[in-house]
Amino acid sequence: MSKFAIKGWCPSALRPMPSGDGLVVRIRPRCGRLSAAQAAGIAGLSQRCGNGVLDLTGRANLQIRGVSEASHRPLVEGLDQLGLVDAALQSEAQRNILVAPFWTQRDDTPSFAGELEQALAAHPIGLPEKFGFAVDCGEHRALAQAPADIRIERGHDGGVILRADGASRGRRLSRSSLVPGALALAEWFIASGGADHGRGRMAAHVASGARLPDMLAGETQPAGALARPAPGPCVNGVLVGFAFGQLQAETLAYLSSLAPGLRLTPWRMLLVEGLQEAPECEGLVTQPDDPLLRVVACTGAPICPQAFAETRRFAAALAPHVPANARLHVSGCAKGCAHPATAAVTLVGSADGFDLVRHGSARDVPMMRGIDPEDILADPSVWLGAR
């Protein structure tokens, strides 16, 4: 197996990423959903070919951890039998589609997502690997704060619109024109130099002054946005969370036995279809006020070779001290992979301790540097803004 680069791309099934606990293999479920059989199959493969640990990502993907070079091929073969592998690496990399999990048969979210997947597979565009699409056609937008560059979503007038991320308005198109329009918008992004701006993201390209073509410029405001969901009953089932988005293969297998399918979300939660109350299982976060929901942390050291600090035990110890309306992000380094957005408090690992950023991200200039983690644990409220 070839040596993989660490930066600039996301892992996938066909191109895993090395980590401190082995290779990381990322699965992109079609239309954001796993059937019960697929979920059970992934759980078994995780145990046989990995270390039995899985991650839910902020892009609503699922990662199998602890894969070896020898077990990677049988893992891919197993995933292929489950219908979870693309025919080519290029198709897999381009099929970066976030699907609103609260869809019902009354909206077009799953059909648009399926059409978009097929169109992207048939028309390679050469998009940056972190460039993504969102399909969010419910009455209220669920993915307004989730990362995406091109959005198919509900407009304020009830129609479906196509909107470039960073643009305040979208273009209302006929049903048959939406997916072709999304491809045209992606092609414009490349042709107009968008891949060279702001790490290849649409919002940065729009902010730089790039003018959308008249046929894709918007005149319709998007519909209102839902608040960030919390664990508990919801449309079509129950949302369950996991501390830091990590779960054991046994937990995934158990959940697959309860429902016809599982829908992945960008909030590191799973929607268990058909349930009316949260299941009882170790490792689940089922209460909306659980302090663990206020903290985000990457894998940290020693699992991530770029991290300067252990993150998750540290973040869990601080969680009860985070104010109820705040968010703490603990990052092992300044990349901030687990939470690129801003947080009330961000602690960034460095060679000298933790750097402190308030109301910013891991990439922002810290207000303090080199704080000893023991000092933070000794009086968390001083550092987390509780007083």
N, C-alpha and C positions, 0 to 999 in steps of 0.2 A: 504494500500500500504506500502511496506517495506521502511525502511529508506535507502537512497542511499548514497554511498560514494562520496566524492567530487573529489578525485584525482585518477589518474591512468587509467581512461577510458573515452570514449566519450559517450555522450547521444545517444539514438536511439529512435525508435518508441515504442519498447516494454520495454525499460528501460530508462525513462527520467531522467534528472539531475535537482536537485533543484537549484534555483537561487533566487535572491532578488525579482523578479517579478513573481514568480511561477515556475512551472516545464518547462524545455526546452525539446522539442521533436524534434529529428533529423530525417529527411527523406533522404534516399539514393535512388534517382531515378535510375531506371534500365537503364543501358547504358548511364547514364548522361543526360537523356532527359525526359521532362514532355510533354505529349500531352496537347493540349489546354483544354480538358475536365478535365484532372488531375490538371492542374494549377488552373483552376477556382474552382474546388472542394476543393483544399487546401486553397484557399483564403476564401471560405465560412466557412470551418472548423476552420480556424484561428480566424474568427470573432465570431463564436458560442462557441468554446471550449477554446480559448485563448484570448489574449488581442489585436489581430489584427496586431501584429508586427512580422515580419519574418526576419531571418538572412540568408545571404549567407556565407558559410564557405570557408576556404582556401582549403578544400578537395572537393569542388564542391557539397556540400550537402545543404539542406534547413532546417532551424530550425523554428519551431512554438514556440512562447514565451507565457508566462502568462497562462499556462495550470494549472488547479487545480487538486487535487486528484480525485474530483468527476467527472470532465470533461475528465479525461484521457481515461477512457474506451470508452465512445462514440466517442472520437477522433480516437482511434485506430480502432474502428469498421468502421468509415467513411473512414479512410485511406485504410483499407483492401478492402472495396468496390471499391476503385480506383486502386487496384492492387499494393499498395505501402508498404505492410507489409509482412515480411517473416513468414514462418510457425513456426520458433523457434528462440529464442534469439541468440543461437550459430550461426545459419546461417546468421542472420542479422549482427552480430558483425564481421564475417569473410568476408562478402561481401563488402569489402572496396576497390572499384575499381574506379580509376580516368580515365575518358574517354576524349580524345582530342576532343574539341567541333567543330573543323573545318572539320570533316570527310565529305566525299562525297560518293556517291554510287560506285566510282571508287576504293576506298581503302577498306581494310578489318576491319577497326576499329570497327564498330558496331557489326559485326559478331563475331570477336574475343572476344569482351566484353561480348556478350551474352553467348558464349560458356564457358567463364571463370566463369561467374556468376553461371551457372548450375553446373559446375564441383566443385566449392567451396561448393555449397549447398549439393552436393552428397558426398563430401569427407572432413569431419571435420578434421582439422589439428592441431588445438589448437594454432593458431598464436596469438601473442600479439595484443591487441585491436587497437593499433595505426599502426600496420603493414599494408601496402597497396600495391596495384598493379596499374600500369599505362598502358593503351593501347593507343598507339600514332603512328599510322601507316601512317600518311600523308607523303608527299614528304619531308617536313621539320618537325622536332620535335617541337611541341607546348608545351610539358610538361617537357622540359629539366630541368627547375628550380623548378618544382612543386614537392611536397613531395610524394615519392613512394619508395618501397623497391625492387620490381621486375617489370621490364619494358619489355613490348612487343612493339617494336618500329622499325622504318625504319633504315636500315643500310646504310652506305655511298655508297654501290654498288647497292642500290635499292631493295635489298631483305629485308625480315622481320627477326629481330633478337630477341633473349631473352637475357636480360642483368640484372645482379645483380647490384643494386645501389651501387656506390662506385667502381665498376670495370670499367676500361676505354673501354673495348671491350665486345662485346656480341657474342653469338653463333647463327649462322644462322641455322635455322631448317626448315624442311618441314612444310607446312601449318597444316597438321594433327598432327604434333609433338609439336607445340608451346604451346598449353594449357596444355597437359600432362607434358611438360617440365617445365612450370611455377609451377605446383603442385610439381614436383620433386625437384625444387629449393627451394620451401617453406619447404618441408619436410627435405631437407638437412640443412636448416637454423636451424630448431628445433633440429634435431639430433646432429648437431655440436656445440650446446650450444649458438646459436645466441640470444636466448631470454634473456640470462644473460648478454649481452654486450650492452652498450650504449643505455639503455632504450629500448632494443628490436628492434633495427633498423639494417637493412642490411649493410648500409654504415659503421657504426661503427664496425660491425662484420668483414667485409672485411679489414678495416683499422687495426684491432687488429692482423691481420696475418692469419686469417682463409683462407684456400686454397679451392677454388671451386673444385668439382669433375671434372675429365677430360672430362666427357661427357657433362658438362655444362660450362666449361671454354670457354672464348670467344677468337675469332681471328678476328672479324670484328668490325671496328669502327662505331659508330652510325652516322646517317646523321646530317647535320648542324641543328642548332636550330634557331627558330624564335625569334625575339625580343619580349619583353613583350608586348602583345596587348594593345591597347587603345580603348576607345569608338569610334564608327563610323561604316561605312559599312565594311563588311568582306565577306568571302566565306559563302554563304548560308543565309545571312541576315545582321542584324545590331547588334553590341554589345552595350549594355547600362549598365552604372554603377550606383552605389548607394553609397552615403556617408557612409563610414564605413561598407559597405555591408548590410545595414539594409533598409528594405522597408515595406510599409504598405500593408495590404491585398487588399485594393482597387486598389493599383498600380499593384499588381500581377493579379488581375481580369481583369484590363484594358488591360494589355499586352497579356493576354490569348485570348482576343477577337480579336486581330490583326493578329494572326499567327496560323499555324497548330500545332506548338510546340515551346517549349522553351528549350534551352540547357544550362546547368549549367557549370560554369567555375571555376577554382581555383583562379581567379583574382577578385572574388566578383562582377562579371558581368554576365549578362544573354545574350545569343545569341537569338534574336527574329527572328525566321525563316521566310524567304521570303520577308522581308522588304528591301527597297533600301535606305531609309533615316530614321534618328532617329525620333521616335514618340515624340509628344509634350505632356508632362505629368509632373506635379509637382513631385519632388523627384527624377528625373532621372539625372544622370551625363552623358551628351552626347558629351561634348567637350574634345578632347584629352589633352588639356593643362589646364584643370580645376585643381586648386591647391589642391582640396580635394583628387585627385588621388596620391598626394605625401605623404599623411599621412595614417598611420594605427593605430587604437586604439581598444582596447577591450571594453567590456561593462562598465567596471570600477565600482566604488562605486556610489550609494548604491546597484546596481543590483547584482554585484558579491560580495559574502560575504568575499572573500579573498582580494579584492582590498583595497588599502589604499587611493586612490584618485579618484575623478571624472576625466574622461579621454576624452570623446568625444567633449564636448563643448570647453575644453581646447585645444585639437588638432585642432579643426576647427578654433579657433582664431589664432593659429600659422601657419596654412596652407599657407596663402598668403606670409609668410616670408621664406618658405622653398625653397632653390634654385631649379631651374627647373630640374636639373639632380640628385637630391638627394631624399632620403626617410627619413621621420621622423616616428618613432614608439613611441607611448605613451602607456605604459603598467601600469595597476593598481597595479601590483606586479611583483616579479622577475620571475614568471612562463613564462611570455611572450607568452601566448596562441595565441594571434591574429597574431603574426609574429615571429615564432621560428628562422627565418634566421637573418642575420645581416642587419643593416641599417646604413646610414651615421650618424644619431643621434638617440639614444634611451633614452627616459626619463622614469624612473622606479619609480612608487610610493612607498613610504616607510612611516614609522611612523613619520619621521622628514621632509618630503617634497619629492622632486624628486631627484633621483640619475641620473647622466649623464654618458652615455657610448657613445663613438665615434667609429664608424666602428666596431660595435660588436652587440651583442644581449642582451636581458634583463637578461640573466644568467651570463654575463661577469662581471668582476670586474670594477666598475665605476671609472672614473677619478675624479669625484666630488660627494659629498653626501649632502643630506639635503638641496637642493636649494628651496627657497620659490617660489611657482608658480607665485606670483605677480612680483617677480624680473625677471622671464623669460618673462612674458607678457610686462613688462615695456620696455625691449629692446631685442626683440626676435633675432635680427641678431647676437648679441654677442654669444648666446647659440647655434644657429642653423647653424653657419658657413657661414653666408652670407657675413661676412666681417672679 
